[in-house]
Amino acid sequence: MVDDKGKEEVPSSEDNVLILIDPDDGTEHPFEVLELIVVEGNEYVICAPLEGDDGDDAYAFRLVTQGDESYLEEISSEDEWNALAAAWEEAQEEF
């Protein structure tokens, strides 16, 4: 289970992993995990909203693990975004 700053991971079904993201307003929004990806030693979660999604939106968060605890962080560095985007595009081309 991942939990920090309003972000909580909950397993949902045998085929999919869902995370619930709480944007600090008390609401929870379910997202499906599309892929876990490692870039330059950092782990990232690529996910898509389950509700109200037209199929084109994807979001990425850095997965941080400290001891037995894991949580998701927003990505604020443009260089980090660019490296992740390049790795994601490369992974998509392999399919």
PyRosetta script that sets phi, psi and omega in degrees:
from pyrosetta import init, pose_from_sequence

init()
pose = pose_from_sequence("MVDDKGKEEVPSSEDNVLILIDPDDGTEHPFEVLELIVVEGNEYVICAPLEGDDGDDAYAFRLVTQGDESYLEEISSEDEWNALAAAWEEAQEEF")
pose.set_psi(1, 134.3)
pose.set_omega(1, 178.5)
pose.set_phi(2, -108.5)
pose.set_psi(2, 131.4)
pose.set_omega(2, -178.3)
pose.set_phi(3, -153.9)
pose.set_psi(3, 116.8)
pose.set_omega(3, 172.6)
pose.set_phi(4, -173.3)
pose.set_psi(4, 142.8)
pose.set_omega(4, 176.3)
pose.set_phi(5, 52.6)
pose.set_psi(5, 39.7)
pose.set_omega(5, 176.2)
pose.set_phi(6, 80.0)
pose.set_psi(6, 10.9)
pose.set_omega(6, -180.0)
pose.set_phi(7, -113.7)
pose.set_psi(7, 127.9)
pose.set_omega(7, -175.9)
pose.set_phi(8, -136.3)
pose.set_psi(8, 132.0)
pose.set_omega(8, 178.6)
pose.set_phi(9, -98.1)
pose.set_psi(9, 133.8)
pose.set_omega(9, 175.9)
pose.set_phi(10, -136.8)
pose.set_psi(10, 128.4)
pose.set_omega(10, 175.0)
pose.set_phi(11, -66.8)
pose.set_psi(11, 143.7)
pose.set_omega(11, -173.6)
pose.set_phi(12, -118.6)
pose.set_psi(12, -58.5)
pose.set_omega(12, -176.8)
pose.set_phi(13, -132.2)
pose.set_psi(13, 175.2)
pose.set_omega(13, -178.4)
pose.set_phi(14, -67.8)
pose.set_psi(14, -24.9)
pose.set_omega(14, -176.8)
pose.set_phi(15, -101.2)
pose.set_psi(15, -26.1)
pose.set_omega(15, -172.9)
pose.set_phi(16, -124.0)
pose.set_psi(16, 152.2)
pose.set_omega(16, 171.1)
pose.set_phi(17, -113.2)
pose.set_psi(17, 131.2)
pose.set_omega(17, 178.4)
pose.set_phi(18, -111.1)
pose.set_psi(18, 148.5)
pose.set_omega(18, 170.5)
pose.set_phi(19, -122.5)
pose.set_psi(19, 145.6)
pose.set_omega(19, 174.8)
pose.set_phi(20, -105.3)
pose.set_psi(20, 124.2)
pose.set_omega(20, -179.4)
pose.set_phi(21, -110.8)
pose.set_psi(21, 125.4)
pose.set_omega(21, -179.9)
pose.set_phi(22, -110.3)
pose.set_psi(22, 108.3)
pose.set_omega(22, -176.7)
pose.set_phi(23, -79.5)
pose.set_psi(23, 37.7)
pose.set_omega(23, 177.1)
pose.set_phi(24, 66.3)
pose.set_psi(24, 14.5)
pose.set_omega(24, 177.0)
pose.set_phi(25, -113.1)
pose.set_psi(25, 8.8)
pose.set_omega(25, 177.5)
pose.set_phi(26, 87.7)
pose.set_psi(26, -4.2)
pose.set_omega(26, 178.2)
pose.set_phi(27, -97.7)
pose.set_psi(27, 150.9)
pose.set_omega(27, 176.4)
pose.set_phi(28, -115.8)
pose.set_psi(28, 135.5)
pose.set_omega(28, -179.5)
pose.set_phi(29, -121.3)
pose.set_psi(29, 121.1)
pose.set_omega(29, -179.3)
pose.set_phi(30, -79.1)
pose.set_psi(30, 137.3)
pose.set_omega(30, 176.7)
pose.set_phi(31, -128.5)
pose.set_psi(31, 143.4)
pose.set_omega(31, 174.1)
pose.set_phi(32, -93.0)
pose.set_psi(32, 133.5)
pose.set_omega(32, 176.0)
pose.set_phi(33, -76.4)
pose.set_psi(33, 120.9)
pose.set_omega(33, 179.8)
pose.set_phi(34, -89.5)
pose.set_psi(34, -38.5)
pose.set_omega(34, -176.6)
pose.set_phi(35, -164.8)
pose.set_psi(35, 148.4)
pose.set_omega(35, 167.7)
pose.set_phi(36, -106.1)
pose.set_psi(36, 132.5)
pose.set_omega(36, -175.0)
pose.set_phi(37, -137.2)
pose.set_psi(37, 143.9)
pose.set_omega(37, 179.0)
pose.set_phi(38, -111.6)
pose.set_psi(38, 128.3)
pose.set_omega(38, 178.2)
pose.set_phi(39, -133.6)
pose.set_psi(39, 123.0)
pose.set_omega(39, 177.6)
pose.set_phi(40, 49.3)
pose.set_psi(40, 41.6)
pose.set_omega(40, 176.2)
pose.set_phi(41, 82.9)
pose.set_psi(41, -4.3)
pose.set_omega(41, 177.7)
pose.set_phi(42, -102.5)
pose.set_psi(42, 144.0)
pose.set_omega(42, 176.9)
pose.set_phi(43, -98.4)
pose.set_psi(43, 141.8)
pose.set_omega(43, -179.2)
pose.set_phi(44, -132.0)
pose.set_psi(44, 149.3)
pose.set_omega(44, 174.8)
pose.set_phi(45, -110.5)
pose.set_psi(45, 123.2)
pose.set_omega(45, 173.6)
pose.set_phi(46, -101.9)
pose.set_psi(46, 126.2)
pose.set_omega(46, -175.5)
pose.set_phi(47, -141.0)
pose.set_psi(47, 162.6)
pose.set_omega(47, -179.5)
pose.set_phi(48, -132.2)
pose.set_psi(48, 143.0)
pose.set_omega(48, 179.2)
pose.set_phi(49, -67.2)
pose.set_psi(49, 144.3)
pose.set_omega(49, 177.8)
pose.set_phi(50, -88.8)
pose.set_psi(50, -29.5)
pose.set_omega(50, -176.1)
pose.set_phi(51, -104.1)
pose.set_psi(51, 135.1)
pose.set_omega(51, 175.0)
pose.set_phi(52, 64.8)
pose.set_psi(52, 26.8)
pose.set_omega(52, -176.4)
pose.set_phi(53, -98.4)
pose.set_psi(53, 135.5)
pose.set_omega(53, 175.5)
pose.set_phi(54, -92.6)
pose.set_psi(54, 5.0)
pose.set_omega(54, 176.5)
pose.set_phi(55, 94.0)
pose.set_psi(55, -6.8)
pose.set_omega(55, -176.6)
pose.set_phi(56, -102.8)
pose.set_psi(56, -13.4)
pose.set_omega(56, -175.4)
pose.set_phi(57, -88.6)
pose.set_psi(57, 134.4)
pose.set_omega(57, 172.7)
pose.set_phi(58, -139.1)
pose.set_psi(58, 146.7)
pose.set_omega(58, -178.8)
pose.set_phi(59, -127.4)
pose.set_psi(59, 152.4)
pose.set_omega(59, -179.9)
pose.set_phi(60, -128.8)
pose.set_psi(60, 141.4)
pose.set_omega(60, 176.3)
pose.set_phi(61, -135.8)
pose.set_psi(61, 147.4)
pose.set_omega(61, 173.8)
pose.set_phi(62, -79.2)
pose.set_psi(62, 132.6)
pose.set_omega(62, 176.9)
pose.set_phi(63, -95.3)
pose.set_psi(63, 117.5)
pose.set_omega(63, -178.0)
pose.set_phi(64, -111.5)
pose.set_psi(64, 131.0)
pose.set_omega(64, 178.5)
pose.set_phi(65, -121.1)
pose.set_psi(65, 127.3)
pose.set_omega(65, 176.8)
pose.set_phi(66, -129.7)
pose.set_psi(66, 106.0)
pose.set_omega(66, -176.0)
pose.set_phi(67, 65.1)
pose.set_psi(67, -124.6)
pose.set_omega(67, 179.3)
pose.set_phi(68, -90.3)
pose.set_psi(68, -3.6)
pose.set_omega(68, -176.2)
pose.set_phi(69, -102.0)
pose.set_psi(69, 139.6)
pose.set_omega(69, 174.6)
pose.set_phi(70, -130.2)
pose.set_psi(70, 147.1)
pose.set_omega(70, 177.8)
pose.set_phi(71, -152.5)
pose.set_psi(71, 164.9)
pose.set_omega(71, -179.7)
pose.set_phi(72, -102.5)
pose.set_psi(72, 140.1)
pose.set_omega(72, 176.1)
pose.set_phi(73, -123.7)
pose.set_psi(73, 147.7)
pose.set_omega(73, 173.4)
pose.set_phi(74, -70.9)
pose.set_psi(74, 151.5)
pose.set_omega(74, 178.8)
pose.set_phi(75, -96.7)
pose.set_psi(75, 120.3)
pose.set_omega(75, -175.6)
pose.set_phi(76, -109.9)
pose.set_psi(76, -17.9)
pose.set_omega(76, -177.5)
pose.set_phi(77, -85.8)
pose.set_psi(77, 129.4)
pose.set_omega(77, 178.4)
pose.set_phi(78, -63.7)
pose.set_psi(78, -38.0)
pose.set_omega(78, 178.2)
pose.set_phi(79, -63.5)
pose.set_psi(79, -40.7)
pose.set_omega(79, 178.3)
pose.set_phi(80, -65.0)
pose.set_psi(80, -42.8)
pose.set_omega(80, 176.8)
pose.set_phi(81, -58.8)
pose.set_psi(81, -45.5)
pose.set_omega(81, -177.8)
pose.set_phi(82, -63.5)
pose.set_psi(82, -41.7)
pose.set_omega(82, 178.7)
pose.set_phi(83, -65.0)
pose.set_psi(83, -41.8)
pose.set_omega(83, 179.0)
pose.set_phi(84, -66.2)
pose.set_psi(84, -43.6)
pose.set_omega(84, 179.7)
pose.set_phi(85, -61.1)
pose.set_psi(85, -41.8)
pose.set_omega(85, 178.9)
pose.set_phi(86, -64.3)
pose.set_psi(86, -42.2)
pose.set_omega(86, 179.0)
pose.set_phi(87, -66.5)
pose.set_psi(87, -39.4)
pose.set_omega(87, 179.0)
pose.set_phi(88, -64.3)
pose.set_psi(88, -45.1)
pose.set_omega(88, 178.3)
pose.set_phi(89, -61.5)
pose.set_psi(89, -42.0)
pose.set_omega(89, 178.6)
pose.set_phi(90, -62.5)
pose.set_psi(90, -42.5)
pose.set_omega(90, 179.2)
pose.set_phi(91, -64.0)
pose.set_psi(91, -37.8)
pose.set_omega(91, 179.6)
pose.set_phi(92, -68.2)
pose.set_psi(92, -33.6)
pose.set_omega(92, 179.3)
pose.set_phi(93, -67.6)
pose.set_psi(93, -27.7)
pose.set_omega(93, -179.8)
pose.set_phi(94, -69.7)
pose.set_psi(94, -20.0)
pose.set_omega(94, 179.6)
pose.set_phi(95, -87.2)
pose.dump_pdb("model.pdb")
